């Protein structure tokens, strides 16, 4: 009977030590992941801002190209001719 108590207490102690060790390992891994994910957005802030600016510039250019492509040919040629005449007048002065 006394041997059963000793064996039971030993098993309980081993399980308890293994559980605490596993809990410590899991906690360290989770803490490392939290730190990694929290630090990531702060380091990408300027890069995200640059990408957003570049995207806005590309969208503006696309709008201009769409407008040029959908305008009637006569209107476009008239605008080009007006720009040419305007630049020729500036050169003459």
N, C-alpha and C positions, 0 to 999 in steps of 0.2 A: 504494500500500500504506500509506503513512504517513497518507494522508487517511482511509482506512478505520479506522485505529487512533484517530485524532482524533475521527471521527464516533462510533465505538463508545464511547469514553471520555466524550464529551459526553452521549450517550444514557444511559449508566450513571449519570452524575452527576445528570442531570435526574430520572431515576427514583428515585434515592436521596434527593434533596432532597424530591421530591413525597411519597415514602413516609414520611420522617421528619416532614414537615409534617402529613400526614394522621394519623399516629400521635399527634402532639401534640394535634391537635384532638379526636380520639376520646377521648384520656385526659382532657382537660378536661371534655368532656361527661359522661363516665362519673363523674368525680369530683363534678361538680355534682349529678348524679342521686343518688349515694350520700349526699351531704350532705343533700339534700332529703328522702330517705326516712328517714334516721336521725333527723332533727330532727322529723319529723312526729309520731311516737308520743309524744315527750316533751311536745309542746305540747297534745296531746289527752288527756293523762292525767286531769286533773280533769273534763273533759267526759265522758269514758267512765265515770268513777266516778259522776257525776250521773245519767247515762242508766241505769246498772245499778241504782242506788237507786230510780229512778222505775219501772223495769221490775218490781222486786221488790214495790214498793207496789201496782202495778196487778195483779200476780199474786195478792197477798194479798186485794185487794178482789174479784177474780174468784172466788177460792175461797169467800169469804163469800157472794157472790151465787149461786154454784152450790149451796151448802149450803141457802140459803134457798129456791131454786127446786125442789130435790129433796126437801125435807122435806115431810111430810104437812101439809096445811092445818090440821088440828087442833093439831098440835104447835106450829106457828108462831103460831096465834092464842092458844094457852095461854101461850106465852112473852111475847107482847105484853101480854096481860092481866096476867101476873105483874109485868111491868115497870111497868104503869100502877098496879097496886095498891101496889107498893113505893114509887113516887114519891108517891102520895097519902098513904101512911103517914108518909113523911118530912115532907111539908107539914103534916100534922096535929100533929106533935110540935114 
